[in-house]
Amino acid sequence: MSAEAADREAATSSRPCTPPQTCWFEFLLEESLLEKHLRKPCPDPAPVQLIVQFLEQASKPSVNEQNQVQPPPDNKRNRILKLLALKVAAHLKWDLDILEKSLSVPVLNMLLNELLCVSKVPPGTKHVDMDLATLPPTTAMAILLYNRWAIRTIVQSSFPVKQAKPGPPQLSVMNQMQQEKELTENILKVLKEQASDSILVLEAALKLNKDLYVHTMRTLDLLAMEPGMVNGETESSTAGLKIKTEEMQCQVCYDLGAAYFQQGSTNSAVYENAREKFFRTKELIAEIGSLSLHCTIDEKRLAGYCQACDVLVPSSDITSQQLTPYSQVHICLRSGNYQEVIKIFIEDNLTFGLPVQFRQSVLRELFQKAQQGNVCLGLEDLQYVFMISSHELFITLLKDEERKLLVDQMRKRSPRVNLCIKPVTSFYDIPASASVNIGQLEHQLILSVDPWRIRQILIELHGMTSERQFWTVSNKWEVPSVYSGVILGIKDSLTRDLVYILMAKGLHCSTVMDFSHAKQLFAACLELVTEFSPKLRQVMLNEMLLLDIYTHEAGTGQSGERPPSDLISRVRGYLEMRLPDIPLRQVIAEECVAFMLNWKENEYLTLQVPAFLLQSNPYVKLGQLLAATIKELPGPKESRRTAKDLWEVVVQICSVSSQHKRGNDGRVSLIKQRESTLGIMYRSELLSFIKKLREPLVLTIILSLFVKLHNVREDIVNDITAEHISIWPSSIPNLQSVDFEAVAITVKELVRYARSINPNNHSWLIIQADIYFATNQYSAALHYYLQAGAVCSDFFNKAVPPDVYTDQVIKRMIKCCSLLNCHTQVAILCQFLREIDYKTAFKSLQEQNSHDAMDSYYDYIWDVTILEYLTYLHHKRGETDKRQIAIKAIGQTELNASNPEEVLQLAAQRRKKKFLQAMAKLYF
């Protein structure tokens, strides 16, 4: 060993092994001692804590000289920090059970997105559009990890979690918790929107028949090297930690089963899918063994899932008919066969196979059914009367007057009720029942959606203890922050709990489209707050307006039935409301403007909107510009002033703010931020608003605007076409200010949304085809070009309108076929042009490496010149059989040049129809 090396080793060994707690991550960063630290028996800090700290440091915003907050810089230090976080996760073998237990949703989301980035998953590309079989093994595994985590997180979020008892309020801690909560909610919203795609990705993974590899600390180090030094190892099939096909499928089956089981609460047919996946998981565990290093399944939980599936979806298989006592009890409870339940318990008294806890849970369930009015043996007990009178079925069958009359008669029979007290509204008429265990009552409180029953439970709970805040019982009870401050300011604790829970449950019911229960909960809350708070009364009126909009749009509005005039008047009233100090949710204004646009209330938005609204409400401003642009469409281009205003507003929303920075070498570079704050709203807010629109013309106008914005960039090769694209300006003064990458993503999102509204709009299908054409996905482009023609021609039984199959569209179809080596199709399509392109047709026919059926397409050629050229070509090549087919095609009488023009046109149209139908069968 050299003296210099010995000095270095001595210096290293003399350093302290445990750095000061305040700078340990700097120590690991600068000294590259991460691997040494992780090899310790009990490393402190723990690996998951390292991940949190590394990512927190890497995502810290910076502050410039003007004290402006800037996004985290993309510098070497931050890149190393992210790499270190990935290496720690690799040390943990990417075990989602460990990572999910210790990392919050935002941190784990950031970590897995970094994994996708280093695994070369293209940003902005939907995972469902990628073929896992053709991807490098580490790329495919990164996609699977992300989508497994996505559906696991959705499933986990559906479980009710009891909140810890809040300690003394600390403003900084509360703010931090609120920020993390809002961030988690936003991530969950995105994950839920993409849930169907994630499930498709994981289902596709089950069809893979090759082993996959996940990044290790070593492969991550290789990625950090210079590209020339890596030598392709991280792309090879043997780089990284090997995950066997059976291990991967076992994990994916289990996660899919949990996702399907969670969806079964709203769609019982999905339980069959869950059953299939769980039992496949058991088979795979038996194959690979329960001690697999890379496949950790909670077998007790799996057994519980399988047992539940046996109950929910009984198998027709004879071997599965031998049900366990658990399953027998559950089946009897579901069918209401309580005598059989008693019989099972009596038989079990001999063996004591059923645990005491299970018996108690069955008793609790029966007790709850009794309280909900499902099994009442008599009505002599006053409590039974109140249970039944607050039941949903009772409320549905009897009118309010009949219900009040019956309850009043029963109250007079009870000596416990003081009849001298002045009666109040029916909502206050329900007395509390006998005391039961607090935990049971809290459980009922979580499950109940009946406002009278909720109040009854809360009265009982407050009678038992005055120290609890029962609005914190479930973390699923969420009230918008603009409301929570007002509600939590209510002095009376019972009223505070009641208002908060009624609103939270009403909002949840509205979210899951249970509008009838939402209306009952909101009506009860309105009745309650009217007594003491004008501010909260207006809040509830606003929320009930939003609920009525949702109810109409999800109901009769789907079939095109116009909303009642009073609902339109209430929407106008909300938009024009100028009450001070009323907390307002932005989503209500958003929905109101979308509602007016969807029902073509353009006259109001254009002419009757008060001026102050245009200044104070960005959604009203946007709605007014859209309505005015539509109104000006029929006029000459010079009169379309509003279109220019709308263009400038959207350009500003899609712009990025920038600043100049001088480097060490003296050069000035441009630094871009992600979104400018100068627009009337953020791009994500604009996209969210657009996805509430259903009126085809409004969507077409917005699409054409974004398509035009996409086309004005300097490096664009293939323009995208759209209707009404000519109404927009053709240039932007400052191209560098526009985030064109975000614009391209927005165009794709908007087309996908528009097609979900109407999959048969030929204009939107052409835009989708152009997008695929511009991104070199020629087979997909042909699919949508053909679909656009099919929907407007009765599957080509009529002529495709020339404004659909323009020369540009035909030329792009020609190029698609040429690049797919379908050269005979190219020659046939050349006939579709207004002026036949003989040069391209002849050149394509000369190609001998054609992937289409070639001579079987000759019957679709109607131009005699092309057929004569084919005859010459086959003669020259000595292809006698093909030459005879071409001669036979020429000899058809309907192609005789002396025929009348209408006969020739009919012959051409017949061949167009047959060719396009054959193409559709090929590409659909």
Summary of the structure (lengths in Angstrom):
residues: 924
radius of gyration: 34.1
end to end distance: 69.8
largest distance: 113.1
contacts: 2619
relative contact order: 0.03
helix: 65%
strand: 3%
